[in-house]
Amino acid sequence: MLKGFGNFLMKELKELIRDPKILLGMIVVPLIMFPVLGGVMSYSVQSAQERAQRATLLVVNNDEGNWSDFLINFLNVSARISVESNIVLDNDTAMELLAEYNSTQLLEIPMGFGENMIEHVNVNPNVTAAVKFYGVFVGVSIFENMGSPIDRFVYDFNRLLAPDVLKAEKSTIIKGEIISGVDPATLSSILFSQTIALPITIMILLTYSIQIAATSVAMEKEEKTLETLLTLPMDRLSILAGKLSGSIFVAGVGALAYMIGYNYMLGAVTSAIPAEAGIDLAALGLVPSLLGYLLLGISLFVALLSALALAVILSAFAEDVRGAQSLVGFIYPLIFLPSFALMYVDIGTLPFAFKIVLYAIPFSHPTIASRAVIMGDYLTAAFGIVYVSAFTIGVMYAASRFFATEKILTAKLKFKGLRRRRKTPVEEF
């Protein structure tokens, strides 16, 4: 029924397998990329667990009764604690104490704690005793709050004595200011669910833009129109400028569409937060300002431009559209690896060598900037813009020198020893 199908299928498979660009891009690169990504995530989990074990829980005892001593002894069994007494907590005092003890968690035993415990035990079991927990918000990584112990302490303490005798009133310290009624773990989860969409959007945008730029150049070579263009009475650099101008237009439209979509997504996430959660991201200063949006848009634009410039150079070494798409596939690990890694980890928690690698990859910076502008760290976003702009200028300069020579017509990227002589369709059959 399908005469010759088997032979034709074998021919196609051999054709694909013999192409080293496809072999490297689809098989070798994933086998390297995902183990590296797994190693980064494994390190982040282990680091978070180690920080949790080494973390000091600072306890401020403002009650100094027998029950507060009992609670401190209970905490001391399963946590490393430091104790201060009779301190009125405000923003400055809390930050000074946390900095002094190198801690990010503070538990206050307020005055009247012991009286409430006695009343619960002897008089009214409906009375509860509350402690106040303060956690410093340090980032939106999924692993950042692995070490938050307060819920476990409250649960274990209630199991030891009586159900619901102890409760914790949680607060979050954001940018040095105490925000009452906000759970640090809940806040981090909300921001993580919102920011996880950013790297995915960046990956999609960069991938499609690269494909457009690569196809544009490769079609000129495949359809033999590049020779015609080069014989016209016009500067070679004008051809490159035209190609890049089209790419710049695509990058600008993409960055604008991204920022509109990102703004809409933030509004949708904020409106979907239950009112009882008591979390208003805008009021907490965790929504980018106008300057933050501007820096984020510029960061994405220059990253897009650098990707497009790389795509134009690589596609010039291809003979046809298929070859160009295979070549630009080598750019994808530089997009996917930092995007996946920064979905789950905070770059500040990584070893110095990993930080250098991620900062060196230009496509990391839009994701880094999106985290930075939320925390008001505009310097990091600005540094990324300067670095990626310099990288893009270097790539565009190399492209201009390349287009100014005759090599643009004959340039091919060869993998000696990896490609055998292709058989004609007649020889295959």
ChimeraX attribute file (.defattr): number of C-alpha atoms within 10 A of each C-alpha:
attribute: neighborCount
match mode: 1-to-1
recipient: residues
	/A:1	4
	/A:2	5
	/A:3	7
	/A:4	9
	/A:5	10
	/A:6	10
	/A:7	11
	/A:8	14
	/A:9	11
	/A:10	13
	/A:11	18
	/A:12	14
	/A:13	10
	/A:14	14
	/A:15	12
	/A:16	13
	/A:17	14
	/A:18	16
	/A:19	17
	/A:20	17
	/A:21	24
	/A:22	19
	/A:23	15
	/A:24	17
	/A:25	19
	/A:26	14
	/A:27	11
	/A:28	11
	/A:29	15
	/A:30	14
	/A:31	12
	/A:32	11
	/A:33	15
	/A:34	15
	/A:35	11
	/A:36	14
	/A:37	16
	/A:38	12
	/A:39	13
	/A:40	18
	/A:41	19
	/A:42	12
	/A:43	16
	/A:44	24
	/A:45	18
	/A:46	12
	/A:47	17
	/A:48	19
	/A:49	17
	/A:50	12
	/A:51	14
	/A:52	19
	/A:53	13
	/A:54	13
	/A:55	19
	/A:56	19
	/A:57	25
	/A:58	23
	/A:59	20
	/A:60	24
	/A:61	22
	/A:62	18
	/A:63	19
	/A:64	17
	/A:65	14
	/A:66	12
	/A:67	16
	/A:68	21
	/A:69	15
	/A:70	12
	/A:71	14
	/A:72	18
	/A:73	12
	/A:74	15
	/A:75	19
	/A:76	13
	/A:77	9
	/A:78	11
	/A:79	16
	/A:80	14
	/A:81	19
	/A:82	15
	/A:83	13
	/A:84	12
	/A:85	13
	/A:86	13
	/A:87	13
	/A:88	11
	/A:89	13
	/A:90	11
	/A:91	14
	/A:92	11
	/A:93	12
	/A:94	21
	/A:95	20
	/A:96	13
	/A:97	17
	/A:98	18
	/A:99	11
	/A:100	9
	/A:101	14
	/A:102	13
	/A:103	19
	/A:104	20
	/A:105	23
	/A:106	24
	/A:107	21
	/A:108	24
	/A:109	25
	/A:110	20
	/A:111	16
	/A:112	16
	/A:113	22
	/A:114	22
	/A:115	15
	/A:116	21
	/A:117	21
	/A:118	17
	/A:119	15
	/A:120	17
	/A:121	16
	/A:122	9
	/A:123	11
	/A:124	12
	/A:125	16
	/A:126	10
	/A:127	16
	/A:128	18
	/A:129	20
	/A:130	20
	/A:131	19
	/A:132	19
	/A:133	22
	/A:134	26
	/A:135	25
	/A:136	21
	/A:137	22
	/A:138	17
	/A:139	21
	/A:140	26
	/A:141	24
	/A:142	20
	/A:143	20
	/A:144	26
	/A:145	22
	/A:146	14
	/A:147	17
	/A:148	17
	/A:149	14
	/A:150	23
	/A:151	11
	/A:152	10
	/A:153	19
	/A:154	19
	/A:155	15
	/A:156	15
	/A:157	19
	/A:158	15
	/A:159	12
	/A:160	10
	/A:161	11
	/A:162	12
	/A:163	13
	/A:164	16
	/A:165	21
	/A:166	21
	/A:167	18
	/A:168	18
	/A:169	16
	/A:170	19
	/A:171	20
	/A:172	22
	/A:173	22
	/A:174	18
	/A:175	16
	/A:176	14
	/A:177	15
	/A:178	20
	/A:179	18
	/A:180	15
	/A:181	16
	/A:182	21
	/A:183	22
	/A:184	24
	/A:185	19
	/A:186	13
	/A:187	19
	/A:188	20
	/A:189	18
	/A:190	17
	/A:191	22
	/A:192	17
	/A:193	15
	/A:194	17
	/A:195	23
	/A:196	19
	/A:197	13
	/A:198	20
	/A:199	23
	/A:200	15
	/A:201	16
	/A:202	23
	/A:203	19
	/A:204	12
	/A:205	18
	/A:206	25
	/A:207	20
	/A:208	12
	/A:209	21
	/A:210	28
	/A:211	19
	/A:212	18
	/A:213	26
	/A:214	30
	/A:215	22
	/A:216	19
	/A:217	24
	/A:218	25
	/A:219	19
	/A:220	18
	/A:221	22
	/A:222	16
	/A:223	12
	/A:224	13
	/A:225	11
	/A:226	17
	/A:227	14
	/A:228	9
	/A:229	14
	/A:230	17
	/A:231	10
	/A:232	9
	/A:233	7
	/A:234	10
	/A:235	13
	/A:236	18
	/A:237	15
	/A:238	13
	/A:239	17
	/A:240	20
	/A:241	15
	/A:242	11
	/A:243	17
	/A:244	19
	/A:245	14
	/A:246	16
	/A:247	24
	/A:248	20
	/A:249	12
	/A:250	19
	/A:251	26
	/A:252	19
	/A:253	13
	/A:254	21
	/A:255	23
	/A:256	16
	/A:257	14
	/A:258	19
	/A:259	17
	/A:260	12
	/A:261	13
	/A:262	18
	/A:263	14
	/A:264	12
	/A:265	16
	/A:266	18
	/A:267	14
	/A:268	12
	/A:269	14
	/A:270	18
	/A:271	11
	/A:272	9
	/A:273	14
	/A:274	10
	/A:275	9
	/A:276	6
	/A:277	12
	/A:278	13
	/A:279	19
	/A:280	17
	/A:281	19
	/A:282	13
	/A:283	8
	/A:284	13
	/A:285	14
	/A:286	17
	/A:287	21
	/A:288	22
	/A:289	14
	/A:290	9
	/A:291	12
	/A:292	21
	/A:293	19
	/A:294	13
	/A:295	23
	/A:296	28
	/A:297	24
	/A:298	22
	/A:299	31
	/A:300	31
	/A:301	25
	/A:302	28
	/A:303	29
	/A:304	30
	/A:305	28
	/A:306	27
	/A:307	27
	/A:308	31
	/A:309	27
	/A:310	21
	/A:311	28
	/A:312	29
	/A:313	23
	/A:314	25
	/A:315	31
	/A:316	27
	/A:317	22
	/A:318	26
	/A:319	20
	/A:320	20
	/A:321	21
	/A:322	16
	/A:323	24
	/A:324	27
	/A:325	23
	/A:326	22
	/A:327	23
	/A:328	25
	/A:329	22
	/A:330	18
	/A:331	19
	/A:332	18
	/A:333	16
	/A:334	17
	/A:335	21
	/A:336	23
	/A:337	20
	/A:338	24
	/A:339	25
	/A:340	17
	/A:341	21
	/A:342	23
	/A:343	20
	/A:344	20
	/A:345	22
	/A:346	19
	/A:347	21
	/A:348	11
	/A:349	15
	/A:350	17
	/A:351	13
	/A:352	10
	/A:353	8
	/A:354	14
	/A:355	13
	/A:356	12
	/A:357	12
	/A:358	21
	/A:359	17
	/A:360	15
	/A:361	17
	/A:362	25
	/A:363	30
	/A:364	27
	/A:365	29
	/A:366	28
	/A:367	24
	/A:368	23
	/A:369	28
	/A:370	23
	/A:371	26
	/A:372	20
	/A:373	23
	/A:374	21
	/A:375	20
	/A:376	18
	/A:377	14
	/A:378	17
	/A:379	13
	/A:380	15
	/A:381	24
	/A:382	16
	/A:383	14
	/A:384	28
	/A:385	25
	/A:386	13
	/A:387	19
	/A:388	27
	/A:389	20
	/A:390	14
	/A:391	18
	/A:392	22
	/A:393	15
	/A:394	14
	/A:395	18
	/A:396	22
	/A:397	13
	/A:398	14
	/A:399	20
	/A:400	18
	/A:401	11
	/A:402	18
	/A:403	20
	/A:404	15
	/A:405	10
	/A:406	11
	/A:407	12
	/A:408	18
	/A:409	16
	/A:410	11
	/A:411	14
	/A:412	15
	/A:413	14
	/A:414	12
	/A:415	10
	/A:416	8
	/A:417	7
	/A:418	11
	/A:419	13
	/A:420	9
	/A:421	6
	/A:422	12
	/A:423	12
	/A:424	9
	/A:425	10
	/A:426	6
	/A:427	8
	/A:428	13
	/A:429	11
